[in-house]
């Protein structure tokens, strides 16, 4: 799926999500983005997703303009989706926005843009893969909290969890690119802080070393998923594998110190 296809799917879910018409938009968007509606951070999470969506809309508009598409051809769909996705309306009811947002012509620009950009489509991550990655991150974070370890190592692993989780949160909106970016940041952290990590790890307990190994395993698994999705990068000359350059290095680091 390309950026137009993802936006079309989001728009469709917005219109088809079940719920009372007086449901506040923050709850409706949480349903659309598959976020826990009762989470204490639901508003922040929705804002993150809406910002990602609006960024993707700007990207799509730029892609179409680069191909000579007239502004008239993306009206009124782009304008109306941008309006309804404004954070100004988070506490407003769906009922006040429903009529304008539901007009049938709104989704047409996204439909044909999806066809125009079909050469940019990437594979979709299976729901099971996405759910499993999220579950593994949750389990790792739980173990991280329960295991006695230095504040430095705990903070380091937590940053890696947060980076990958944030990328997965916006995956259905922005595709594989945020995941690849997060993995590069993770690898950069390991590279820059390697000496300190190795010194801490040398005197760590076996449970702590086990957590580090699990973190490396999740990172490699995420990298392999990203490689499977990004057909455009894979098809490029001398295609670079995220898993080949990031995952094994992290696994080697983690496993080397488990004795």
C-alpha positions as CSV (number, residue, x, y, z in Angstrom):
1,X,0.0,0.0,0.0
2,X,1.2,3.5,-0.7
3,X,0.5,6.8,1.2
4,X,-2.7,7.5,-0.8
5,X,-4.0,3.9,-0.1
6,X,-3.2,4.3,3.7
7,X,-5.0,7.6,3.9
8,X,-8.0,6.2,2.0
9,X,-8.2,3.3,4.4
10,X,-8.0,5.7,7.4
11,X,-10.8,7.8,5.9
12,X,-12.9,4.7,5.4
13,X,-12.4,3.6,8.9
14,X,-13.3,7.0,10.2
15,X,-16.6,6.8,8.4
16,X,-17.4,3.2,9.3
17,X,-16.3,3.1,12.9
18,X,-19.2,2.1,15.1
19,X,-20.2,4.4,18.0
20,X,-22.7,7.0,19.0
21,X,-22.8,10.2,17.0
22,X,-22.1,12.1,20.2
23,X,-18.8,10.2,20.7
24,X,-16.0,12.7,21.1
25,X,-13.5,12.7,18.3
26,X,-10.6,11.7,20.5
27,X,-12.4,8.4,21.1
28,X,-13.4,8.0,17.5
29,X,-9.9,8.6,16.3
30,X,-8.6,6.1,18.9
31,X,-10.8,3.5,17.4
32,X,-9.6,4.4,13.9
33,X,-6.0,4.1,14.9
34,X,-6.6,1.0,17.0
35,X,-5.5,2.6,20.2
36,X,-6.8,1.7,23.7
37,X,-9.7,4.2,24.2
38,X,-9.4,4.1,28.0
39,X,-5.6,4.6,28.1
40,X,-4.5,7.6,30.3
41,X,-2.3,8.7,27.3
42,X,-5.0,8.3,24.7
43,X,-5.2,12.0,23.8
44,X,-1.4,12.2,23.4
45,X,-1.4,9.0,21.3
46,X,-4.2,10.3,19.1
47,X,-2.4,13.6,18.6
48,X,0.7,11.7,17.5
49,X,-1.2,9.7,15.0
50,X,-3.1,12.8,13.6
51,X,0.2,14.7,13.2
52,X,1.6,11.7,11.4
53,X,-1.5,11.5,9.2
54,X,-1.3,15.2,8.3
55,X,2.4,14.9,7.5
56,X,1.5,12.0,5.2
57,X,-1.2,14.2,3.5
58,X,1.4,16.8,2.8
59,X,3.7,14.2,1.4
60,X,1.0,12.8,-0.9
61,X,0.1,16.3,-2.1
62,X,3.8,17.0,-2.9
63,X,4.1,13.6,-4.8
64,X,1.0,14.4,-6.9
65,X,2.1,18.0,-7.6
66,X,5.5,16.6,-8.8
67,X,3.6,14.6,-11.3
68,X,1.8,17.7,-12.6
69,X,-1.6,17.0,-10.8
70,X,-3.8,20.0,-10.6
71,X,-4.9,21.3,-7.2
72,X,-8.5,21.0,-8.4
73,X,-8.2,17.2,-8.7
74,X,-7.5,16.8,-5.0
75,X,-10.3,19.0,-3.9
76,X,-12.4,18.8,-1.7
77,X,-11.2,15.5,-0.2
78,X,-7.8,16.6,1.0
79,X,-9.2,19.8,2.5
80,X,-12.0,18.0,4.3
81,X,-9.9,15.2,5.8
82,X,-7.4,17.8,7.0
83,X,-10.2,19.8,8.6
84,X,-11.8,16.9,10.4
85,X,-8.3,15.7,11.6
86,X,-7.6,19.0,13.3
87,X,-6.7,18.6,17.0
88,X,-9.1,21.5,17.7
89,X,-12.0,19.1,17.3
90,X,-10.6,16.4,19.7
91,X,-13.3,17.1,22.3
92,X,-16.0,17.9,19.7
93,X,-18.6,15.2,18.9
94,X,-18.6,13.2,15.7
95,X,-22.1,14.4,15.0
96,X,-20.9,18.0,14.4
97,X,-18.4,16.8,11.7
98,X,-20.1,13.8,10.3
99,X,-22.1,15.4,7.5
100,X,-19.2,17.3,5.9
101,X,-16.8,14.4,6.4
102,X,-19.1,11.8,5.0
103,X,-19.7,13.4,1.6
104,X,-19.1,10.7,-1.1
105,X,-16.8,12.9,-3.2
106,X,-14.3,13.3,-0.3
107,X,-12.6,9.9,-0.8
108,X,-12.4,10.0,-4.6
109,X,-9.0,11.9,-4.8
110,X,-7.5,9.3,-2.5
111,X,-8.8,6.5,-4.6
112,X,-7.4,7.6,-7.9
113,X,-4.2,8.8,-6.2
114,X,-3.7,5.3,-4.9
115,X,-3.9,4.1,-8.5
116,X,-1.5,6.8,-9.7
117,X,1.1,5.9,-7.1
118,X,0.7,2.1,-7.4
119,X,4.4,1.8,-8.3
120,X,5.3,3.1,-4.9
121,X,3.2,0.5,-3.0
122,X,4.9,-1.6,-0.3
123,X,3.7,-4.9,1.2
124,X,1.4,-4.7,4.2
125,X,2.5,-6.1,7.5
126,X,0.2,-9.0,8.5
127,X,-1.9,-8.2,11.5
128,X,-0.4,-11.1,13.4
129,X,3.1,-9.8,12.9
130,X,2.2,-6.4,14.2
131,X,0.3,-7.8,17.2
132,X,3.2,-10.1,18.0
133,X,5.8,-7.3,17.9
134,X,3.7,-5.2,20.2
135,X,3.1,-8.0,22.6
136,X,6.8,-8.8,22.7
137,X,7.6,-5.2,23.4
138,X,5.0,-5.1,26.2
139,X,6.4,-8.3,27.7
140,X,10.0,-7.0,27.5
141,X,9.0,-3.8,29.2
142,X,7.2,-5.7,32.0
143,X,10.4,-7.8,32.6
144,X,12.5,-4.6,32.5
145,X,10.4,-3.1,35.3
146,X,10.5,-6.3,37.4
147,X,14.3,-7.0,37.0
148,X,16.9,-5.4,39.3
149,X,19.3,-3.6,37.1
150,X,21.2,-0.3,37.0
151,X,19.3,2.9,36.0
152,X,21.6,3.3,33.1
153,X,20.8,-0.1,31.5
154,X,17.1,0.2,32.3
155,X,16.9,3.6,30.6
156,X,18.9,2.4,27.6
157,X,16.6,-0.6,27.0
158,X,13.5,1.5,27.6
159,X,14.6,4.0,24.9
160,X,14.8,1.2,22.4
161,X,11.4,-0.1,23.4
162,X,9.9,3.4,23.1
163,X,11.5,4.0,19.7
164,X,10.2,0.8,18.1
165,X,6.8,1.1,19.8
166,X,6.3,4.7,18.5
167,X,7.2,3.5,15.0
168,X,4.7,0.7,15.2
169,X,2.0,3.1,16.5
170,X,2.1,5.1,13.2
171,X,2.9,2.1,10.9
172,X,-0.7,2.0,9.5
173,X,-0.4,5.7,8.8
174,X,3.1,6.1,7.4
175,X,4.2,2.6,6.4
176,X,7.6,1.1,6.9
177,X,9.7,4.3,6.9
178,X,9.2,5.2,10.6
179,X,10.2,1.6,11.5
180,X,13.4,1.9,9.4
181,X,14.2,5.2,11.0
182,X,13.6,3.9,14.5
183,X,15.9,0.9,13.9
184,X,18.7,3.2,12.6
185,X,18.3,5.3,15.8
186,X,18.5,2.1,17.9
187,X,21.6,1.0,16.1
188,X,23.1,4.4,16.5
189,X,22.5,4.3,20.3
190,X,24.3,0.9,20.5
191,X,27.2,2.2,18.5
192,X,27.7,5.4,20.5
193,X,27.2,3.9,23.9
194,X,28.8,0.5,23.3
195,X,31.7,0.9,25.7
196,X,29.5,1.9,28.6
197,X,27.0,-0.9,27.8
198,X,29.7,-3.5,27.7
199,X,31.2,-2.3,31.0
200,X,27.7,-2.4,32.6
201,X,26.9,-5.7,31.0
202,X,30.2,-7.4,32.2
203,X,29.1,-7.1,35.8
204,X,25.3,-7.6,35.2
205,X,23.3,-10.6,36.5
206,X,22.1,-13.3,34.2
207,X,18.5,-12.0,34.2
208,X,19.8,-8.6,33.1
209,X,21.8,-10.2,30.3
210,X,18.7,-12.1,29.3
211,X,16.8,-8.9,28.9
212,X,19.5,-7.4,26.7
213,X,19.4,-10.6,24.6
214,X,15.6,-10.3,24.3
215,X,16.0,-6.7,23.2
216,X,18.4,-7.6,20.5
217,X,16.1,-10.4,19.3
218,X,13.1,-8.1,19.1
219,X,15.2,-5.5,17.2
220,X,16.4,-8.1,14.7
221,X,12.8,-9.5,14.3
222,X,11.5,-5.9,13.6
223,X,14.3,-5.4,11.1
224,X,13.4,-8.5,9.2
225,X,9.7,-7.5,9.1
226,X,10.8,-4.1,7.7
227,X,12.9,-5.8,5.0
228,X,10.0,-7.9,3.9
229,X,7.8,-4.8,3.5
230,X,9.9,-2.3,1.6
231,X,9.8,-3.6,-1.9
232,X,11.1,-0.3,-3.4
233,X,14.4,-0.4,-1.4
234,X,14.8,-4.1,-2.0
235,X,14.4,-3.6,-5.7
236,X,17.1,-0.9,-5.8
237,X,20.6,-1.3,-7.0
238,X,22.8,-3.0,-4.4
239,X,19.7,-3.2,-2.1
240,X,20.6,-2.8,1.6
241,X,19.0,-5.1,4.1
242,X,18.1,-3.5,7.5
243,X,18.3,-6.9,9.2
244,X,21.7,-7.6,7.6
245,X,23.2,-4.4,8.8
246,X,21.5,-3.9,12.1
247,X,19.9,-7.0,13.6
248,X,22.8,-9.5,13.5
249,X,25.2,-6.9,15.0
250,X,22.9,-6.3,17.9
251,X,22.3,-10.1,18.4
252,X,26.0,-10.7,18.3
253,X,26.6,-8.0,20.9
254,X,23.9,-9.4,23.2
255,X,24.8,-13.1,22.9
256,X,28.5,-12.6,23.2
257,X,28.1,-11.5,26.8
258,X,25.7,-14.2,27.9
259,X,28.0,-16.9,29.4
